[in-house]
Amino acid sequence: MSRRLRLDLRLGLDTRRWDRPLLLAALLLSAVGLVLIYSATAAQPELRSLPWRQTIWIAAALVAMALTASLDHHGVAEMGMLAYGAVLALLVLVLVVAKRSAYGGGGWLNLHFFYVQPSELAKLALVLALAKHLQARQGSMRRFSSLLVPLGMMALMQFLILREPDLGTSMVLAPITFAMLLVAGASVWHLLLVLGGLSAALPLAWPFLHDYQRNRVLTFLDPSLDALGAGYNAIQSQIAVGSGGLFGQGFLRGTQSQLHFVPFHHNDFIFSVLGEEWGFLGALLVLGLMLFLLARIAEIAAKARSLSGSLIATGVLAWLGTQSFVNIGMNVGIVPVTGIPLPFISYGGSATVAAFIGLGLVLSVKRDSLGA
């Protein structure tokens, strides 16, 4: 460990240099998540250990966040390509040996004591790799050809994640990439041209989708097409959210969640538990916390002293913002069901640790902006 890195460690662990409102918002969201996970699993004896497991994951995630915040984010970004290559190797390994969900979700690697989902780490690795690449090409991003390598890095990860298959996570990689390219100075017209081309090519992807993915798109357009099959999750989630009314049905009193009508209500559909038991006002409060957290990250990105810092904070902002929008959107029926956790709230070890490490990077950028 270099002298500078040791100095950063001492300064980084001084919480007075952290963005306390940002950290408080994340902790409050995690606390809300624990309450909702407890409620979602209380009537299922086989799942009653999940709140305790999530508590352990949050504790581990906070340690990882503190260690990440103590490091110089420039040095962490320098290892971006190494992290990218390591996660690519894990994604390939997933296709060979991973445990897969019976419902078409992504793959997990069995480490005996716990499972790891490499696709969650892919978002973090892509942010670091793009920060490294784009920082090195500062001032030369106005050419269209400068988009090829970043888009290729995104596409390679998307291909491997889609092969798992995990459509939800692969969707998050595109906003991360485009947001970071925009901050790096890429032409808006070039980015719009790429987006237009990708949109025009979407119908070509239809034959390559799995049957369950095609059914999810069709039932999003009309859930009644398969109300007891592919459309079931979306219908039950919307019923749960709508039945909460203004004030909610109360803790442990949600009929849809307590009677197990909503599947996966401790992770992908946890927002339905929030809406049903806490009502519109409770959901609004949690949404306000999430928006506050995202706004703090946006402020840190805008005030970063270096392009590298701004890129990292922007990448984390796009990651958490997109994931929140997609998860809540599929719970209320405005986007197709893709299977993606709600940051800091849904149950999931890999997702929780990755999100808090992302916050650690943002805290490091904030510390740098203070002149640490």
C-alpha positions as CSV (number, residue, x, y, z in Angstrom):
1,M,0.0,0.0,0.0
2,S,1.5,3.3,-1.0
3,R,2.0,6.3,1.3
4,R,-0.7,8.2,-0.4
5,L,-3.2,5.3,-0.2
6,R,-2.5,5.0,3.6
7,L,-3.2,8.7,4.0
8,D,-6.4,8.3,2.0
9,L,-7.4,5.5,4.3
10,R,-7.1,7.6,7.4
11,L,-9.0,10.5,5.9
12,G,-11.6,8.3,4.2
13,L,-12.6,6.6,7.4
14,D,-13.2,10.0,9.0
15,T,-17.0,10.1,8.6
16,R,-17.0,13.9,9.0
17,R,-15.7,14.1,5.4
18,W,-18.6,11.9,4.1
19,D,-21.9,13.2,2.7
20,R,-24.0,12.4,5.7
21,P,-27.4,13.2,4.2
22,L,-26.6,10.8,1.3
23,L,-25.5,8.1,3.7
24,L,-28.6,8.7,6.0
25,A,-30.9,8.3,3.0
26,A,-29.3,5.0,2.0
27,L,-29.5,3.7,5.6
28,L,-33.2,4.8,5.9
29,L,-34.0,3.0,2.6
30,S,-32.2,-0.1,3.8
31,A,-34.2,0.0,7.1
32,V,-37.4,0.3,5.1
33,G,-36.3,-2.7,3.1
34,L,-35.7,-4.8,6.2
35,V,-39.2,-4.0,7.5
36,L,-40.8,-4.8,4.1
37,I,-38.8,-8.1,3.8
38,Y,-39.9,-9.1,7.2
39,S,-43.5,-8.4,6.4
40,A,-43.2,-10.2,3.0
41,T,-41.8,-13.4,4.5
42,A,-43.5,-13.5,7.9
43,A,-46.2,-15.9,6.7
44,Q,-43.7,-18.2,5.0
45,P,-41.7,-20.2,7.5
46,E,-39.2,-21.3,4.8
47,L,-38.3,-17.6,4.2
48,R,-38.3,-16.2,7.7
49,S,-34.5,-16.2,7.8
50,L,-34.3,-13.7,5.0
51,P,-34.6,-10.5,7.1
52,W,-31.6,-11.7,9.2
53,R,-29.6,-12.6,6.2
54,Q,-30.3,-9.2,4.6
55,T,-29.2,-7.6,7.9
56,I,-25.8,-9.4,7.5
57,W,-25.6,-8.4,3.9
58,I,-26.2,-4.7,4.8
59,A,-23.5,-4.9,7.5
60,A,-21.0,-6.4,5.0
61,A,-22.1,-3.8,2.4
62,L,-21.4,-1.0,4.9
63,V,-17.9,-2.3,5.6
64,A,-17.3,-2.5,1.8
65,M,-18.6,1.0,1.3
66,A,-16.4,2.4,4.1
67,L,-13.3,0.8,2.6
68,T,-14.2,2.0,-0.9
69,A,-14.9,5.5,0.4
70,S,-11.4,5.6,2.0
71,L,-9.7,5.0,-1.3
72,D,-8.7,7.6,-3.9
73,H,-11.3,7.2,-6.6
74,H,-8.7,8.0,-9.3
75,G,-6.7,4.9,-8.2
76,V,-9.8,2.8,-8.1
77,A,-10.7,3.9,-11.7
78,E,-7.2,3.0,-12.8
79,M,-8.1,-0.6,-12.0
80,G,-11.3,-0.3,-14.0
81,M,-10.2,-2.5,-16.9
82,L,-9.0,-5.2,-14.5
83,A,-12.4,-5.2,-12.8
84,Y,-14.1,-5.3,-16.2
85,G,-12.0,-8.3,-17.3
86,A,-12.6,-10.1,-14.0
87,V,-16.4,-9.7,-14.2
88,L,-16.4,-10.8,-17.8
89,A,-14.7,-14.0,-16.7
90,L,-17.3,-14.5,-14.0
91,L,-20.1,-13.9,-16.5
92,V,-18.6,-16.6,-18.8
93,L,-18.3,-18.9,-15.8
94,V,-22.0,-18.3,-15.0
95,L,-23.0,-19.7,-18.4
96,V,-21.1,-22.9,-17.6
97,V,-21.6,-23.8,-13.9
98,A,-24.1,-21.3,-12.4
99,K,-27.3,-22.0,-10.6
100,R,-30.2,-20.5,-12.6
101,S,-33.6,-19.4,-11.6
102,A,-36.5,-21.7,-12.6
103,Y,-38.3,-18.5,-13.7
104,G,-35.9,-17.3,-16.3
105,G,-33.7,-15.1,-14.1
106,G,-30.0,-14.6,-14.0
107,G,-27.4,-17.0,-12.7
108,W,-25.6,-17.3,-9.4
109,L,-22.2,-18.8,-8.5
110,N,-22.3,-21.1,-5.5
111,L,-19.4,-20.2,-3.1
112,H,-20.7,-22.8,-0.6
113,F,-21.4,-20.3,2.1
114,F,-23.4,-18.0,-0.1
115,Y,-24.3,-17.3,-3.7
116,V,-22.9,-14.4,-5.8
117,Q,-24.7,-12.9,-8.8
118,P,-21.9,-11.6,-11.2
119,S,-24.4,-9.6,-13.3
120,E,-24.9,-7.3,-10.3
121,L,-21.1,-6.7,-10.2
122,A,-21.1,-6.0,-13.9
123,K,-22.8,-2.6,-13.4
124,L,-20.0,-1.6,-11.0
125,A,-17.3,-2.9,-13.2
126,L,-18.7,-1.1,-16.3
127,V,-18.8,2.2,-14.4
128,L,-15.1,1.9,-13.4
129,A,-13.9,0.7,-16.8
130,L,-15.7,3.5,-18.7
131,A,-14.4,6.0,-16.2
132,K,-10.8,4.8,-17.0
133,H,-11.3,4.7,-20.7
134,L,-13.1,8.0,-21.1
135,Q,-10.8,9.9,-18.7
136,A,-7.8,8.8,-20.9
137,R,-9.6,10.1,-24.0
138,Q,-10.6,13.5,-22.5
139,G,-11.0,16.0,-25.3
140,S,-11.3,13.5,-28.1
141,M,-14.9,12.4,-27.7
142,R,-16.5,14.5,-30.4
143,R,-15.7,12.0,-33.1
144,F,-18.3,9.4,-33.8
145,S,-15.5,6.7,-33.9
146,S,-14.8,7.5,-30.2
147,L,-18.1,5.8,-29.3
148,L,-17.2,2.5,-30.7
149,V,-15.0,1.2,-27.8
150,P,-17.4,2.2,-25.0
151,L,-20.4,0.9,-26.8
152,G,-18.5,-2.3,-27.6
153,M,-17.7,-2.7,-23.9
154,M,-21.4,-2.3,-23.0
155,A,-22.5,-4.7,-25.7
156,L,-20.2,-7.5,-24.7
157,M,-21.4,-7.4,-21.1
158,Q,-25.0,-7.2,-22.3
159,F,-24.5,-10.2,-24.6
160,L,-23.2,-12.4,-21.7
161,I,-25.9,-11.2,-19.3
162,L,-28.6,-11.8,-21.8
163,R,-27.3,-15.3,-22.3
164,E,-28.0,-16.1,-18.6
165,P,-30.7,-14.9,-19.3
166,D,-31.1,-11.6,-17.4
167,L,-32.9,-9.0,-19.4
168,G,-33.4,-6.6,-16.5
169,T,-29.8,-6.2,-15.6
170,S,-28.7,-5.9,-19.2
171,M,-31.1,-3.0,-19.7
172,V,-29.4,-1.0,-16.9
173,L,-26.0,-1.0,-18.7
174,A,-27.2,1.2,-21.6
175,P,-28.2,4.2,-19.5
176,I,-25.0,3.9,-17.6
177,T,-23.0,4.0,-20.8
178,F,-24.9,6.8,-22.5
179,A,-24.9,9.0,-19.4
180,M,-21.2,8.7,-18.9
181,L,-20.5,9.3,-22.7
182,L,-22.6,12.5,-22.4
183,V,-20.5,13.7,-19.4
184,A,-17.3,12.8,-21.2
185,G,-18.2,15.2,-24.0
186,A,-19.6,12.9,-26.7
187,S,-21.8,14.6,-29.3
188,V,-25.5,14.6,-28.4
189,W,-26.4,14.1,-32.0
190,H,-24.1,11.1,-32.3
191,L,-25.7,9.6,-29.2
192,L,-29.2,10.3,-30.6
193,L,-28.1,8.6,-33.9
194,V,-27.0,5.5,-32.0
195,L,-30.2,5.4,-29.9
196,G,-32.2,5.8,-33.1
197,G,-30.4,2.9,-34.7
198,L,-30.8,0.7,-31.7
199,S,-34.5,1.5,-31.5
200,A,-35.0,0.7,-35.2
201,A,-33.1,-2.6,-34.6
202,L,-35.2,-3.7,-31.6
203,P,-37.7,-5.7,-33.8
204,L,-34.8,-7.8,-35.1
205,A,-34.1,-9.0,-31.5
206,W,-37.6,-10.5,-31.1
207,P,-36.7,-14.0,-32.5
208,F,-33.8,-14.2,-30.1
209,L,-35.8,-13.6,-27.0
210,H,-36.8,-16.5,-24.8
211,D,-40.4,-17.5,-24.8
212,Y,-41.0,-16.1,-21.3
213,Q,-39.4,-12.8,-22.3
214,R,-41.7,-12.5,-25.3
215,N,-44.7,-13.4,-23.1
216,R,-43.8,-10.6,-20.7
217,V,-43.8,-8.0,-23.4
218,L,-47.1,-9.2,-24.8
219,T,-48.7,-9.4,-21.4
220,F,-47.4,-5.9,-20.6
221,L,-49.4,-4.6,-23.6
222,D,-52.4,-6.7,-22.5
223,P,-52.0,-8.7,-19.2
224,S,-55.3,-10.5,-19.8
225,L,-53.7,-12.4,-22.6
226,D,-52.3,-14.8,-20.0
227,A,-53.7,-13.7,-16.7
228,L,-52.7,-16.9,-14.9
229,G,-49.3,-17.2,-16.5
230,A,-47.0,-14.5,-17.8
231,G,-49.4,-11.7,-16.9
232,Y,-50.0,-13.0,-13.4
233,N,-47.2,-11.2,-11.6
234,A,-48.0,-7.8,-13.1
235,I,-51.7,-8.1,-12.4
236,Q,-51.3,-9.2,-8.7
237,S,-48.7,-6.5,-8.1
238,Q,-51.0,-3.8,-9.5
239,I,-53.9,-5.1,-7.4
240,A,-51.6,-5.0,-4.3
241,V,-50.4,-1.4,-4.9
242,G,-53.9,-0.2,-5.7
243,S,-55.5,-1.8,-2.7
244,G,-53.3,0.1,-0.3
245,G,-55.3,3.3,-0.8
246,L,-54.1,6.5,0.8
247,F,-52.9,5.1,4.2
248,G,-52.3,1.4,3.5
249,Q,-53.7,-1.7,5.0
250,G,-51.2,-1.8,7.8
251,F,-48.0,-3.7,8.8
252,L,-48.5,-7.5,8.2
253,R,-52.0,-6.8,7.0
254,G,-51.6,-6.8,3.2
255,T,-53.9,-9.4,1.8
256,Q,-52.1,-9.8,-1.5
257,S,-48.7,-10.2,0.1
258,Q,-49.6,-12.1,3.2
259,L,-51.6,-14.6,1.2
260,H,-48.8,-15.0,-1.3
261,F,-50.7,-13.8,-4.3
262,V,-47.8,-11.6,-5.3
263,P,-44.7,-13.8,-6.2
264,F,-41.2,-12.7,-5.3
265,H,-42.6,-10.0,-3.1
266,H,-39.4,-9.9,-1.0
267,N,-37.2,-8.8,-4.0
268,D,-38.5,-7.9,-7.4
269,F,-42.0,-7.0,-6.3
270,I,-41.2,-5.6,-2.9
271,F,-42.7,-2.2,-4.0
272,S,-46.1,-3.9,-4.1
273,V,-45.8,-4.7,-0.4
274,L,-44.9,-1.1,0.3
275,G,-47.9,0.2,-1.6
276,E,-50.3,-2.3,-0.1
277,E,-49.3,-2.0,3.6
278,W,-48.0,1.7,3.7
279,G,-50.4,3.1,1.1
280,F,-49.9,6.1,-1.2
281,L,-48.4,8.3,1.5
282,G,-45.9,5.7,2.6
283,A,-44.9,4.9,-1.0
284,L,-44.5,8.7,-1.6
285,L,-42.3,9.0,1.4
286,V,-40.0,6.2,0.2
287,L,-39.9,7.7,-3.3
288,G,-39.0,11.0,-1.8
289,L,-36.0,9.4,0.0
290,M,-34.9,7.7,-3.2
291,L,-35.1,10.9,-5.2
292,F,-33.2,12.8,-2.5
293,L,-30.4,10.2,-2.6
294,L,-30.3,10.5,-6.4
295,A,-30.3,14.3,-6.2
296,R,-27.3,14.2,-3.8
297,I,-25.4,12.0,-6.2
298,A,-26.2,14.3,-9.1
299,E,-24.9,17.3,-7.0
300,I,-21.7,15.4,-6.3
301,A,-21.2,14.6,-9.9
302,A,-21.7,18.2,-10.9
303,K,-19.2,19.5,-8.3
304,A,-16.5,16.9,-8.8
305,R,-13.0,18.3,-9.2
306,S,-12.0,15.9,-11.9
307,L,-13.6,14.3,-15.0
308,S,-12.9,10.9,-13.5
309,G,-14.9,11.8,-10.4
310,S,-17.8,13.2,-12.4
311,L,-17.9,10.1,-14.6
312,I,-18.0,7.7,-11.6
313,A,-20.8,9.6,-9.8
314,T,-22.7,9.9,-13.1
315,G,-22.4,6.2,-13.7
316,V,-23.7,5.3,-10.2
317,L,-26.5,7.9,-10.6
318,A,-27.6,6.3,-13.9
319,W,-27.3,2.8,-12.5
320,L,-29.4,3.4,-9.3
321,G,-31.9,5.8,-11.1
322,T,-32.6,3.4,-13.9
323,Q,-32.9,0.4,-11.7
324,S,-35.3,2.2,-9.4
325,F,-37.5,3.4,-12.3
326,V,-37.6,0.0,-13.9
327,N,-38.4,-1.9,-10.7
328,I,-41.2,0.6,-9.6
329,G,-42.4,0.8,-13.1
330,M,-43.0,-3.0,-13.5
331,N,-44.7,-3.0,-10.1
332,V,-47.3,-0.5,-11.2
333,G,-47.6,-1.7,-14.8
334,I,-45.8,1.1,-16.8
335,V,-42.9,-1.1,-18.0
336,P,-42.7,-4.8,-18.8
337,V,-41.8,-7.2,-16.0
338,T,-38.0,-7.9,-16.3
339,G,-36.9,-9.1,-12.8
340,I,-34.7,-6.5,-11.2
341,P,-34.3,-5.5,-7.5
342,L,-35.2,-2.1,-6.0
343,P,-31.9,-0.6,-4.8
344,F,-31.3,-0.7,-1.0
345,I,-34.8,-2.2,-0.4
346,S,-35.2,-5.5,-2.2
347,Y,-33.7,-8.7,-0.7
348,G,-30.4,-9.7,-2.3
349,G,-26.8,-9.9,-1.2
350,S,-25.0,-9.2,-4.4
351,A,-27.2,-6.2,-5.3
352,T,-26.9,-4.7,-1.8
353,V,-23.1,-5.0,-1.7
354,A,-22.7,-3.6,-5.2
355,A,-25.0,-0.7,-4.5
356,F,-23.2,0.3,-1.3
357,I,-19.8,0.0,-3.0
358,G,-21.1,2.3,-5.7
359,L,-22.1,4.8,-2.9
360,G,-18.6,4.4,-1.5
361,L,-17.2,5.5,-4.8
362,V,-19.5,8.5,-4.7
363,L,-18.4,9.4,-1.2
364,S,-14.8,9.2,-2.3
365,V,-15.6,11.7,-5.1
366,K,-17.3,14.0,-2.6
367,R,-14.2,13.8,-0.3
368,D,-12.0,14.7,-3.2
369,S,-14.2,17.7,-4.0
370,L,-13.6,18.9,-0.4
371,G,-9.8,18.9,-1.0
372,A,-9.0,15.8,1.1
